[in-house]
Amino acid sequence: MTWLWIFLALLAGAAGLRYLARLRSATRPGAPPRVDDDALRRILEHGTLSTGGGEDDDDEPLDPRKAARAEEEFWAESWDEPEEYSR
């Protein structure tokens, strides 16, 4: 029975270490940017979100009108009704 408690303690310790590693990696310089209200405003105004460098710098800004048209086209498509399965 003692082995069970030792195993559970080791498992909890490993989970704690993994959690701490994830917290540290989220604050690294190469970590993905956090999206907050300011970031959303920049995306809506400029169509891009600066991440401090990288290979994404050559991309063109997003066009909100083009995205809206694509969304309207998507929802305007006709959809086939699901087939009823016999039981």
Buried (B, 14 or more C-beta within 10 A) or exposed (E): EEEEEEEEEEEEEEEEEEEEEEEEEEEEEEEEEEEEEEBEEBBEEEBBBEEEEEEEEEEEEBEEEEEEEEEEEEEEEEEEEEEEEEE
